[in-house]
Amino acid sequence: MSPGPALGYQAYQPQPPLVGSSPRRGLLGGGTNQASLTAIGVAALYICIAFTLHFVFIGIVPLLASIRAVRRREPLAPLAVVAAVVALVVSITAFAH
């Protein structure tokens, strides 16, 4: 015996999406720039810590996040690469002094 109307089951029918609803999206639209924003944010944090606390981090996290952004072809990837390079240069020059 197959399940059907006799057993109180109804066939699955997909429901149309609600009016005005959209899929869940992350910060700044859909998470398309997730790695780029991570690289930019961590680079900014590294630079702020280097100048305020005089404690230097080597910028490997922003560098790896910017590489991931380039591989994903994110729109903000070039900005992430610039931020990672700036964080790396600041950390090297601050470490040298």
Secondary structure, DSSP 8 states (H G I E B T S, - for coil): ---SGGGT----------TT------TTSTTTTHHHHHHHHHHHHHHHHHHHT------HHHHHHHHHHHHTT-TTHHHHHHHHHHHHHHHHHHHH-
